[in-house]
């Protein structure tokens, strides 16, 4: 990693307000390059964790199971799927949050939202692969997203929080509903059998 990226990582983790303020003038390409570097680290570490038997998936009965120790081919597949999935995820989250930014803030365009979210992903990309630490990294990413939206769109913390937290809460509720539906189907199938 270049010294600039290392300094940015340090800044987004330890001094996010000042680092976001310094990054306001960055081009979108700079933010995407930064995101690609930290995503490559995350995807690689996720692949290594999968090789070590720490990957989790839904088995054919709908219950969580672990991969166990897997080969290099599966790890490469996990790395590629993680890389592609996270890029798609960033695009989708950017669009969703930007709609709310446009509604509640007005803001400085979708480019500012994309840059804020790419930089804010730092904790999740660097620490999200670690068991039990990942959820804490996600919380820090949400907090950084609020700070980034506030700084890049020059708004209040409250308005930025609404734009960021509202979709997070909506997705959490949707996730719980999907898990409940899967559990209901699995239970019904087991009762009928």
Secondary structure, DSSP 8 states (H G I E B T S, - for coil): --HHHHHHHHHHHH-HHHHHHHHTT--HHHHHHHHHHHHHHHHHHHHHHHHTT--EEE-TTS-EEE--S--HHHHHHHHHHHHHHHHHHHHHHHHHHHHHHHHHT--S-HHHHHHHHHHHTHHHHHHTTSTTTHHHHHHHHHHHHHHHHHHHHT--HHHHHHHHHHHHHHHHHHHHHHHHHHHHHHHHHHHH-
